């Protein structure tokens, strides 16, 4: 289904210029993330998050001409290709991280941010990023995309905001994804935040409270986005295969 610029602007608060850029962009060639995709954007978390994250970075003061420039966009797409290689088990997670470090290390603008990112991604818990992690491991399965931010120029205060906003946005989208995939992920032993919580009354209550905290944070910088995510959860909660878990 086609994702329009108006859809992104109205439902997710994405700036018109950013929305138009991504809805008009052609899928990159020889890129596994967009393999066999006829359109750049799809109604899936892994694609919608791109214009939303770019819009969020712009809200944090990074100029649109940089965010929509070839250097940043091409890097974002290269990281996507690497992420797809890992997801399809063509390479290991360790190899994917190594490739992203090779792509970005020499171009990193903020040493404080990059050192923290490299530590976090390679398993060192001693960084400010670890202090901002979400309580469910499943909601961090797309963190490799953070390498795309490394070539942008921002101060240390903005670095903290980038991580915080990135995690709450991606976390919300992945929670939606996990809610719809509970049964499939249970059968295939895939990571899923709802499975992590135990799918009992206590766990589901924790998920509900956690989602509320995510939406509270998102409201501080993008109210349409928070409203759209909340509405999607309300609709999803009524689906029979999900209602059995969310009724408590």
C-alpha positions in Angstrom: 0.0 0.0 0.0 1.3 3.4 -1.0 2.6 5.7 1.8 1.8 9.3 0.8 3.5 12.5 2.0 0.2 13.7 3.5 -0.2 10.5 5.4 3.3 11.0 7.0 2.6 14.7 7.7 -0.9 14.3 9.1 -0.5 11.1 11.0 3.1 11.2 12.1 3.9 14.9 12.2 6.7 14.6 9.6 7.7 17.9 8.0 6.4 18.2 4.5 9.8 18.5 2.9 11.0 15.3 4.6 7.8 13.5 3.8 8.0 14.4 0.2 11.6 13.4 -0.1 11.0 9.9 1.1 7.7 9.2 -0.7 9.3 10.3 -3.9 12.6 8.4 -3.4 13.3 5.3 -5.5 14.4 2.1 -3.6 18.2 1.8 -3.8 19.6 -0.9 -6.1 21.6 -3.9 -4.9 20.3 -3.3 -1.4 18.9 -6.3 0.5 16.8 -4.1 2.8 14.8 -2.9 -0.2 15.1 -6.1 -2.3 12.1 -6.6 -4.5 10.5 -3.5 -3.1 8.7 -1.3 -5.7 8.4 1.6 -3.3 10.9 3.2 -0.8 8.3 3.3 2.0 5.9 0.6 3.3 3.4 0.5 6.1 5.8 -1.4 8.3 8.0 -0.3 11.2 11.2 -0.9 9.4 10.4 1.6 6.7 8.1 4.2 8.4 10.8 4.8 11.1 13.1 6.3 8.5 11.2 9.5 7.7 10.1 9.7 11.3 13.6 9.5 12.7 14.9 12.0 10.2 12.1 14.3 11.2 13.0 13.8 14.8 16.7 14.6 14.2 15.6 17.8 12.4 13.5 18.7 15.5 16.7 18.3 17.5 18.4 21.0 15.4 20.1 19.1 12.6 19.4 20.8 9.3 17.2 19.2 6.7 19.7 19.8 3.9 22.2 17.6 5.8 19.7 14.9 6.7 18.4 14.7 3.2 21.8 15.0 1.6 23.5 12.1 -0.2 26.1 11.4 2.4 23.6 10.8 5.2 21.0 9.0 3.2 23.4 6.7 1.4 24.9 5.8 4.8 21.5 5.1 6.2 20.8 2.8 3.3 24.1 1.0 3.5 23.4 0.3 7.2 20.0 -1.0 6.1 21.7 -3.4 3.7 24.0 -4.6 6.5 21.1 -5.0 8.9 19.3 -7.2 6.2 22.4 -9.3 5.7 22.4 -10.0 9.5 18.7 -10.6 9.6 18.9 -13.2 6.8 21.8 -14.9 8.6 24.2 -14.1 5.7 26.5 -12.5 8.3 26.8 -12.6 12.0 25.8 -9.7 14.3 29.5 -9.3 15.1 30.4 -8.9 11.4 27.5 -6.5 10.9 28.8 -4.3 13.7 32.3 -4.5 12.3 31.1 -3.4 8.8 29.2 -0.5 10.3 32.3 0.6 12.3 34.4 0.5 9.1 31.8 2.7 7.4 31.6 5.3 10.1 34.6 5.5 12.4 36.7 7.9 10.3 33.6 10.1 9.6 32.3 10.3 13.2 31.7 13.9 14.3 31.0 13.6 18.0 33.6 11.4 19.8 31.5 11.2 23.0 28.6 9.8 21.1 30.6 7.5 18.9 32.7 6.0 21.7 29.5 5.3 23.6 27.9 3.7 20.5 30.9 1.5 19.8 31.0 0.4 23.4 27.3 -0.4 23.5 27.3 -2.3 20.2 30.3 -4.4 21.1 29.0 -5.4 24.5 30.7 -2.9 26.8 28.1 -1.7 29.3 30.0 1.4 30.4 28.4 4.1 28.3 25.6 6.6 28.6 23.6 4.6 26.0 23.2 1.7 28.4 21.6 4.0 31.0 18.8 4.8 28.5 18.1 1.2 27.4 14.5 0.0 27.3 13.5 -2.9 29.7 12.9 -5.4 26.9 15.7 -6.8 24.8 13.4 -7.4 21.8 12.9 -3.6 21.4 16.6 -3.1 20.6 16.9 -5.4 17.6 17.2 -2.4 15.2 19.9 -0.5 17.1 22.5 -1.0 14.4 20.8 1.8 12.5 22.3 4.2 15.2 25.5 4.0 13.2 23.9 6.2 10.6 23.7 9.1 13.1 27.5 9.0 13.7 28.4 11.3 10.8 26.1 14.1 12.0 27.3 17.0 14.0 25.7 17.7 17.4 26.7 18.4 20.9 26.7 16.0 23.9 23.4 17.2 25.2 21.7 16.5 21.8 23.5 13.1 21.8 21.5 12.1 24.9 18.3 13.3 23.3 18.9 11.4 20.1 19.3 8.2 22.0 16.3 8.8 24.2 14.0 9.8 21.3 15.4 7.0 19.0 14.6 4.3 21.6 11.1 5.5 22.5 10.1 5.8 18.8 11.6 2.5 17.7 10.4 0.9 20.9 6.8 1.9 20.2 6.9 0.7 16.6 8.5 -2.6 17.6 5.9 -3.1 20.4 3.2 -2.8 17.7 5.1 -5.3 15.6 5.5 -7.7 18.5 1.8 -7.4 19.5 0.7 -8.5 16.0 3.4 -11.3 15.9 2.9 -12.9 19.3 1.8 -16.3 18.1 4.2 -16.5 15.2 7.1 -15.4 17.3 6.1 -17.9 20.0 6.2 -20.7 17.5 9.5 -19.6 15.8 11.2 -18.7 19.1 11.8 -15.1 17.9 12.5 -12.1 20.1 9.2 -10.5 21.2 8.7 -8.0 24.1 5.3 -9.6 24.9 6.9 -13.0 25.3 9.7 -11.5 27.4 7.0 -10.1 29.8 5.6 -13.6 30.4 2.1 -13.0 28.9 0.6 -13.1 32.4 -1.4 -10.4 34.1 1.7 -8.9 35.8 3.7 -8.8 32.6 0.9 -7.3 30.5 0.3 -4.7 33.1 4.0 -3.8 32.9 3.8 -3.6 29.1 0.8 -1.2 29.3 2.5 1.0 31.8 5.7 1.0 29.8 3.8 1.9 26.6 2.2 4.8 28.5 5.7 6.1 29.5 6.9 5.9 25.8 3.9 7.8 24.6 4.3 10.4 27.3 7.9 11.1 26.1 6.9 11.2 22.5 4.2 13.7 23.2 6.9 16.1 24.4 8.3 16.4 20.8 5.7 15.0 18.4 2.1 14.8 19.5 0.7 13.5 16.2 3.1 10.6 16.3 2.1 9.7 19.9 -1.6 9.9 19.0 -1.1 7.7 15.9 0.8 5.0 17.9 -1.8 5.1 20.6 -4.7 4.7 18.1 -2.9 1.8 16.5 -2.6 0.0 19.9 -6.2 0.6 20.7 -7.3 -1.0 17.4 -4.8 -3.8 17.7 -6.0 -4.6 21.3 -9.4 -5.6 19.8 -8.1 -8.3 17.5 -9.0 -11.8 18.8 -5.5 -13.2 18.8 -4.2 -10.3 20.9 -7.3 -9.5 23.0 -6.8 -12.8 25.0 -3.5 -11.4 26.3 -4.4 -7.7 26.7 -7.8 -8.2 28.4 -6.3 -8.2 31.9 
